[in-house]
Amino acid sequence: LRQYEKAKNHLEQSLIIERQNKSRRNEAYALYWLGYSYGLIGLREKQLQYLQQALEIFQEIKDYENEVHILTDLSTIGSNKEKNLQMLEQALAISRKAKYK
């Protein structure tokens, strides 16, 4: 648990730096990894919160590959099965449109 705390602190610092640098892609990566780290310690609400923020940025900058990746991740951790299925269908549609296979 201590290592996760350390990693989380580094990621939070990275997020601040990327926001100051106005690097939206790197901000999204920092948000993604923060969400991932919260998931590892069982804080699902925080995990969902950070992944959703990362998703919004990847959508904004039209990074389809990472959008698909996060939608897939979100579909596996959400508690609403119908919404999870919708996210997977959305990921599949984006993947087909962007020609990811």
N, C-alpha and C positions, 0 to 999 in steps of 0.2 A: 504493500500500500504506500509505503514511503517513496518508492521509486516513481509511482504514478503521480504522486503529489509534486515531486520534483519536475517531472515531465510536463505536468499541467502548468506549473509556474513558468516554465520556459516557453510553452506555447502561448500563454497569456501575454508574455513579453513580446513574443514574435507578432502576435495579433496587433498590439499597440504600434509596433514599428511599421508593420505593413499598412496600417491605417494612416499613419503619419506620412508614409511614402506614397500614399494613394495608389497602391498596387492591389487592384481588386482581385486579380487571380490569386496572388499570394495570401491575401486576406481570407479568401475562400478556403484555401488549403489549410491555413491556421485554424479556421472555424471547424473545418472537417475533422482535423486531428484532435481538436479540443473535444468535439462530440464523441469521437472514437474513445478518447481516454476516459470520459465520463461513463461511457458504456462499459468499459472494462471494470470499473468499480461499482457498477450497478445503479448508477444515477440516471435512469432512463429519461426522465423529464428534461434534464440538462442536456443529455445526449440528443434528444429530438430537437430541442431548441437550437443547438449549435449546428446540427446537420441541416435544419430548415434554413437557417441564415446562409449557410454555404451554398445550398441549392439555389436560393434566390440570386446570389451573385453569379453562379455559373450560368443560370438562365439569362441574366442580364448581359453577360459578356458572350453569350452564345457558345459556351464550351459544352457541346453536346455530349462528349464522351464522359466528362465528370458529372454532368446532369443525370445521365443514365446510371452511372455508378451510384450516386447518392439516392436516386429514386429506388434503386434496387435495395440498397442498405435500409432505407426507411421502411420499405415494405416488409422487411423481416423483423423489425422491432416494434412496429405499431401494434396496438391492441384491437384495432378495428379491422376485421378481416375484409370487409367490403372496400374500405379505403386502401388497404394493402394491395388488393387485387387491382384497383384502379391505378395505383402507382406503378405496378408491374406492367399493366397495359400501356400506360403512358411511356414508360421506359422502352418498351418494345416498339411503339410507334416512332419514337424519336430515333431509336437505333436503326430502324428500317429507313426512315427519311434521310438520316445522315449516312446511311450505308455502312454502319458498323456491323460486323458479323462476328 
